[in-house]
Amino acid sequence: MKNRILVMSLVMLLAFSLAAVGCPPPVVDPVVPVVPPVEVITLRAQMEDPRGVPWVETMFAAFETIRVISGGRLVIKGHPGGAIVPADTEHMGVHEGILDIGVQMSMHWAGLHPVAPLFTNMIGGPTAMGHFYWFQVGPGIDLMNEMWEMVGLNVKGVAVIAQEEEVFLYMTTPMRTAADLKGLKLRLFADEAAVFVKEFGVVPLGIPSPELYEAVAKGVIDGFQHGHLMVDWRMGFHELVDYVYISPVRQPASTLTIIVNPDVWARLPDDLRLLAETVFWKYGAKHNAIMTAGTIEYAHKWIDYGVPLLPVPVEIEEAVLRGAAALYAERAAGDPFYARVHESLSNWAASYKATFPRL
């Protein structure tokens, strides 16, 4: 009995001793919470131009911003023109479900409906930002989507990218009078091609951007419209042409459209769809600022290289404006939808110019 009491006393003494020195509690494995895997949605996009063209790089930056803000939930894999579908046919790739997103100028849809080029530019129409606002807060996007329904393509416009006026023409021969253009082979599209054929007797060729350098180098064309001094320097066009003619008349804006497959777009969660559209509009406006600053910088490069930047003869400007007015009036007379879009854009441009005459 005495032994049992002694053992119990020793056990109690040991317990009190351990407590006094702060014996740590027994180690318990931590409970790791089960985190469900994040669903990653991946979309395929194609732009009509090659890498290195500033607006293409702007879109790649927009895609990366969407990936980061979404926490990796929405990944848009961008591709340059021709990587998945032929360049300038992105709208058909979107319609057929080959692409989820396409970015291109609307002049490439002219074969679907004659109103299409107005969604990129109206000859003698609004400035780059004026055109952009027509889409962002005016009826532009709704009218574009009405056109897609009319032509029966499974395509939807969600935003646009603003760009300032294009160079009037890059030429390998001088352009002093309207007669100098007669019979020349020029890269032109849609409305401008129709006007230049009627007013000057040119031969229009619709050469995609990735093929343009070679076409000029081989003498396939005598001149071309394309883009802006920064873009076209990076594409090497300063090595090919002898004259650059500057005027806002032919293309005072060069808006790019961001189109999507509506079935794919509708399946996106609401927050991701809102995020993508918000980022597209943000970068659409930012791009014009980038381009404006870049064009000012690169104008000096062209001049220093020995390629003069020349004004377009007034005779040619007036002929282009006159021809465009006649073309628009003829098309509006025969197509109520064309008339509605043209009237909307014309009124918007007139109001914008009247209110902000120096912009």
C-alpha positions as CSV (number, residue, x, y, z in Angstrom):
1,M,0.0,0.0,0.0
2,K,2.8,2.4,0.9
3,N,4.5,1.6,-2.5
4,R,1.3,2.5,-4.4
5,I,1.0,5.8,-2.5
6,L,4.6,6.6,-3.3
7,V,4.2,5.9,-7.0
8,M,1.1,8.1,-7.2
9,S,2.9,10.9,-5.5
10,L,5.8,10.7,-7.9
11,V,3.4,10.8,-10.9
12,M,1.6,13.8,-9.5
13,L,4.9,15.5,-8.8
14,L,6.1,14.9,-12.3
15,A,2.9,16.3,-13.8
16,F,3.2,19.5,-11.7
17,S,6.8,19.8,-12.7
18,L,6.1,19.6,-16.5
19,A,3.3,22.1,-16.1
20,A,5.6,24.5,-14.3
21,V,8.2,24.4,-17.1
22,G,5.5,25.0,-19.8
23,C,5.3,21.6,-21.5
24,P,4.1,22.2,-25.0
25,P,0.8,20.8,-26.1
26,P,0.8,17.6,-28.2
27,V,1.5,18.3,-31.9
28,V,-1.6,18.0,-34.1
29,D,-1.4,18.0,-37.9
30,P,-2.9,21.2,-39.3
31,V,-6.1,20.9,-41.3
32,V,-5.5,22.1,-44.8
33,P,-8.6,23.6,-46.4
34,V,-9.7,22.1,-49.6
35,V,-9.6,24.8,-52.3
36,P,-11.6,24.0,-55.4
37,P,-9.5,24.3,-58.7
38,V,-10.0,27.6,-60.6
39,E,-11.8,27.0,-63.9
40,V,-9.7,28.6,-66.6
41,I,-11.5,29.7,-69.7
42,T,-9.3,30.0,-72.8
43,L,-10.4,32.0,-75.9
44,R,-8.7,32.2,-79.3
45,A,-8.3,35.6,-81.0
46,Q,-6.8,36.8,-84.2
47,M,-5.9,40.3,-85.4
48,E,-5.7,41.1,-89.1
49,D,-2.2,42.5,-89.0
50,P,1.2,41.0,-88.0
51,R,3.0,41.3,-84.7
52,G,4.9,44.6,-84.3
53,V,2.0,46.7,-85.6
54,P,1.1,48.9,-82.6
55,W,-2.6,48.2,-82.4
56,V,-1.8,44.5,-82.4
57,E,0.5,45.0,-79.5
58,T,-2.2,47.1,-77.8
59,M,-4.5,44.1,-78.0
60,F,-1.9,41.7,-76.6
61,A,-1.5,44.1,-73.7
62,A,-5.3,44.1,-73.2
63,F,-5.4,40.3,-73.2
64,E,-2.6,40.2,-70.5
65,T,-4.5,42.8,-68.4
66,I,-7.6,40.6,-68.5
67,R,-5.6,37.5,-67.5
68,V,-4.0,39.3,-64.5
69,I,-7.2,41.0,-63.2
70,S,-9.2,37.8,-63.6
71,G,-6.6,35.9,-61.5
72,G,-5.9,33.7,-64.5
73,R,-9.6,32.7,-64.9
74,L,-9.8,34.2,-68.4
75,V,-7.0,33.7,-70.9
76,I,-7.2,35.1,-74.4
77,K,-4.6,33.7,-76.7
78,G,-3.9,36.3,-79.4
79,H,-2.6,35.5,-82.9
80,P,-1.4,37.7,-85.7
81,G,-3.1,37.9,-89.1
82,G,-3.1,34.7,-91.0
83,A,-2.0,32.5,-88.1
84,I,-5.4,30.7,-87.8
85,V,-7.6,32.0,-90.7
86,P,-6.4,34.1,-93.7
87,A,-5.7,37.7,-92.7
88,D,-8.7,40.0,-93.2
89,T,-11.2,37.2,-92.9
90,E,-11.4,37.2,-89.1
91,H,-15.2,37.8,-89.2
92,M,-15.7,34.5,-91.0
93,G,-13.5,32.7,-88.5
94,V,-15.6,34.1,-85.7
95,H,-18.8,33.2,-87.5
96,E,-17.7,29.6,-88.1
97,G,-16.4,29.2,-84.5
98,I,-12.8,28.8,-85.5
99,L,-12.1,32.0,-83.6
100,D,-13.7,33.3,-80.5
101,I,-12.6,36.9,-81.0
102,G,-11.5,38.8,-84.1
103,V,-10.1,42.3,-84.5
104,Q,-10.2,44.0,-87.8
105,M,-11.3,47.0,-89.9
106,S,-14.8,46.8,-91.1
107,M,-13.9,47.5,-94.8
108,H,-13.2,43.8,-95.1
109,W,-16.9,43.1,-94.7
110,A,-18.0,45.3,-97.7
111,G,-18.9,42.1,-99.6
112,L,-21.5,41.3,-97.0
113,H,-23.2,44.8,-96.9
114,P,-22.2,48.1,-98.4
115,V,-22.7,49.9,-95.1
116,A,-19.8,47.9,-93.5
117,P,-16.9,50.4,-94.3
118,L,-18.7,53.2,-92.4
119,F,-17.9,51.3,-89.1
120,T,-14.2,51.9,-89.7
121,N,-14.3,55.3,-91.4
122,M,-16.4,57.7,-93.4
123,I,-14.6,59.7,-96.0
124,G,-14.7,63.3,-94.8
125,G,-16.3,62.1,-91.6
126,P,-15.5,62.3,-87.9
127,T,-12.1,62.3,-86.3
128,A,-10.7,59.2,-84.6
129,M,-12.1,60.0,-81.1
130,G,-15.4,61.4,-82.6
131,H,-15.9,58.0,-84.4
132,F,-14.9,56.2,-81.2
133,Y,-17.5,58.0,-79.1
134,W,-20.1,57.3,-81.7
135,F,-19.6,53.6,-80.8
136,Q,-19.0,54.0,-77.1
137,V,-21.9,56.3,-76.1
138,G,-23.7,56.7,-79.4
139,P,-25.6,54.1,-81.5
140,G,-22.6,52.7,-83.4
141,I,-22.3,49.3,-81.7
142,D,-26.0,48.7,-81.9
143,L,-26.1,49.6,-85.6
144,M,-23.1,47.3,-86.3
145,N,-24.8,44.4,-84.6
146,E,-28.0,45.1,-86.5
147,M,-25.9,44.7,-89.6
148,W,-24.6,41.3,-88.4
149,E,-28.1,40.1,-87.9
150,M,-29.1,41.4,-91.4
151,V,-26.3,39.5,-93.1
152,G,-27.0,36.3,-91.1
153,L,-23.5,35.9,-89.5
154,N,-23.1,34.7,-85.9
155,V,-20.9,37.7,-85.0
156,K,-21.3,40.4,-82.4
157,G,-19.4,43.7,-81.9
158,V,-18.4,44.5,-78.3
159,A,-15.9,47.4,-78.5
160,V,-13.7,49.3,-80.9
161,I,-10.1,50.7,-81.0
162,A,-9.6,54.3,-81.9
163,Q,-6.8,55.3,-84.3
164,E,-6.0,58.7,-85.8
165,E,-6.2,59.6,-89.5
166,E,-4.3,57.4,-91.9
167,V,-1.7,58.6,-94.4
168,F,-3.6,59.6,-97.5
169,L,-1.3,57.6,-99.9
170,Y,2.2,56.2,-100.0
171,M,3.5,56.5,-103.6
172,T,6.4,55.4,-105.7
173,T,5.6,58.2,-108.2
174,P,4.7,61.8,-107.6
175,M,1.0,62.9,-107.3
176,R,0.8,66.6,-108.4
177,T,-2.6,66.5,-110.2
178,A,-5.5,64.1,-110.6
179,A,-4.2,63.1,-114.0
180,D,-1.1,61.6,-112.3
181,L,-3.3,58.9,-110.8
182,K,-4.9,57.6,-113.9
183,G,-4.1,54.0,-114.6
184,L,-2.0,53.5,-111.4
185,K,-2.3,50.3,-109.5
186,L,-3.1,51.2,-105.9
187,R,-3.9,49.2,-102.8
188,L,-7.4,50.5,-101.8
189,F,-10.5,49.0,-100.2
190,A,-14.2,49.3,-100.3
191,D,-15.6,52.9,-100.5
192,E,-12.3,54.6,-101.2
193,A,-11.6,52.1,-104.0
194,A,-14.9,52.9,-105.6
195,V,-14.3,56.7,-105.3
196,F,-10.7,56.5,-106.7
197,V,-11.8,54.3,-109.6
198,K,-14.6,56.7,-110.6
199,E,-12.7,60.0,-110.0
200,F,-9.2,59.1,-111.1
201,G,-9.3,55.9,-113.1
202,V,-7.0,53.9,-110.8
203,V,-6.8,50.1,-110.7
204,P,-7.5,49.0,-107.0
205,L,-6.0,45.9,-105.5
206,G,-7.0,44.5,-102.1
207,I,-3.6,43.2,-100.9
208,P,-3.5,42.0,-97.2
209,S,-1.1,43.7,-94.9
210,P,1.4,40.8,-94.5
211,E,1.8,40.7,-98.3
212,L,2.1,44.4,-98.9
213,Y,5.9,44.9,-98.6
214,E,6.6,42.3,-101.2
215,A,3.9,43.6,-103.5
216,V,5.5,47.1,-103.5
217,A,9.1,45.7,-103.8
218,K,8.1,43.7,-106.9
219,G,6.3,46.6,-108.5
220,V,2.9,44.9,-108.3
221,I,1.4,48.3,-107.1
222,D,2.4,51.9,-107.5
223,G,1.1,53.1,-104.2
224,F,-1.1,52.2,-101.3
225,Q,-3.1,53.1,-98.3
226,H,-2.2,51.3,-95.1
227,G,-1.8,53.0,-91.8
228,H,0.2,55.6,-89.9
229,L,3.8,56.8,-90.0
230,M,4.9,54.8,-86.9
231,V,3.2,51.6,-88.0
232,D,4.4,51.8,-91.5
233,W,8.0,52.7,-90.6
234,R,8.2,49.5,-88.5
235,M,6.9,47.5,-91.5
236,G,9.7,48.9,-93.6
237,F,7.7,50.9,-96.1
238,H,10.2,53.8,-95.9
239,E,12.6,51.6,-97.8
240,L,10.1,51.3,-100.7
241,V,8.3,54.6,-101.3
242,D,9.5,58.0,-102.5
243,Y,6.5,60.1,-101.4
244,V,4.2,60.2,-98.5
245,Y,1.0,62.3,-98.9
246,I,-0.7,63.6,-95.8
247,S,-4.4,64.5,-95.5
248,P,-7.3,63.6,-93.2
249,V,-9.8,63.6,-96.1
250,R,-9.6,59.9,-97.3
251,Q,-9.6,58.3,-93.8
252,P,-10.0,60.8,-90.9
253,A,-10.4,57.7,-88.6
254,S,-9.2,54.2,-88.8
255,T,-11.3,52.5,-86.2
256,L,-10.7,48.8,-85.6
257,T,-13.6,46.6,-84.4
258,I,-13.5,43.9,-81.7
259,I,-15.9,41.2,-82.7
260,V,-16.8,38.0,-80.9
261,N,-18.8,34.8,-81.4
262,P,-22.0,35.6,-79.4
263,D,-22.5,32.0,-78.3
264,V,-19.0,31.9,-76.7
265,W,-19.5,35.3,-75.3
266,A,-22.8,34.4,-73.7
267,R,-21.3,31.4,-71.9
268,L,-18.7,33.6,-70.1
269,P,-19.5,34.4,-66.4
270,D,-21.0,37.8,-66.0
271,D,-18.0,39.2,-64.2
272,L,-15.5,38.0,-66.8
273,R,-17.6,39.3,-69.7
274,L,-17.9,42.7,-68.0
275,L,-14.1,42.7,-67.3
276,A,-13.2,41.9,-70.9
277,E,-15.5,44.6,-72.4
278,T,-14.3,47.2,-69.9
279,V,-10.6,46.5,-70.7
280,F,-11.3,46.5,-74.4
281,W,-12.8,50.0,-74.2
282,K,-10.0,51.3,-72.0
283,Y,-7.3,50.1,-74.3
284,G,-9.3,51.2,-77.3
285,A,-9.1,54.8,-76.1
286,K,-5.5,54.5,-74.8
287,H,-4.3,53.2,-78.2
288,N,-5.2,56.5,-79.9
289,A,-3.0,58.4,-77.5
290,I,-0.1,56.0,-78.1
291,M,-0.6,56.3,-81.9
292,T,-0.8,60.1,-81.8
293,A,2.4,60.5,-79.8
294,G,4.2,57.8,-81.9
295,T,3.1,59.4,-85.2
296,I,4.6,62.7,-84.2
297,E,7.9,61.0,-83.2
298,Y,8.1,58.9,-86.4
299,A,7.4,61.8,-88.8
300,H,10.9,63.0,-88.1
301,K,12.3,59.5,-89.0
302,W,10.7,59.6,-92.4
303,I,12.0,63.1,-93.2
304,D,15.5,62.3,-91.9
305,Y,15.5,59.1,-94.1
306,G,14.8,61.3,-97.1
307,V,11.1,60.5,-97.8
308,P,9.1,63.8,-97.8
309,L,5.8,64.3,-96.2
310,L,3.7,66.3,-98.6
311,P,0.2,67.8,-98.6
312,V,-2.3,66.3,-101.0
313,P,-3.2,68.7,-103.9
314,V,-6.5,70.5,-103.2
315,E,-7.8,69.3,-106.6
316,I,-7.4,65.7,-105.5
317,E,-8.9,66.3,-102.0
318,E,-12.0,68.0,-103.5
319,A,-12.4,65.2,-106.0
320,V,-12.3,62.6,-103.2
321,L,-14.9,64.5,-101.1
322,R,-17.2,65.0,-104.1
323,G,-17.0,61.4,-105.2
324,A,-17.6,60.1,-101.7
325,A,-20.7,62.4,-101.2
326,A,-22.1,61.1,-104.5
327,L,-21.4,57.4,-103.5
328,Y,-23.0,57.8,-100.1
329,A,-26.1,59.5,-101.5
330,E,-26.6,56.8,-104.1
331,R,-26.3,54.0,-101.6
332,A,-28.5,55.7,-99.1
333,A,-31.2,56.2,-101.7
334,G,-31.3,52.5,-102.4
335,D,-31.0,51.1,-98.9
336,P,-32.9,52.3,-95.9
337,F,-30.5,50.7,-93.4
338,Y,-27.5,52.3,-95.2
339,A,-29.3,55.6,-95.1
340,R,-30.0,55.3,-91.4
341,V,-26.3,54.5,-90.5
342,H,-25.0,57.2,-92.8
343,E,-27.4,59.8,-91.4
344,S,-26.5,58.8,-87.8
345,L,-22.7,59.1,-88.5
346,S,-23.1,62.3,-90.5
347,N,-25.2,64.0,-87.8
348,W,-22.8,62.9,-85.1
349,A,-19.8,64.2,-87.1
350,A,-21.5,67.5,-87.8
351,S,-22.5,68.0,-84.1
352,Y,-19.0,67.0,-83.0
353,K,-17.3,69.4,-85.3
354,A,-19.7,72.3,-84.5
355,T,-19.2,71.8,-80.7
356,F,-15.4,71.1,-80.8
357,P,-14.3,72.8,-84.0
358,R,-10.6,72.5,-83.3
359,L,-10.6,68.8,-82.6
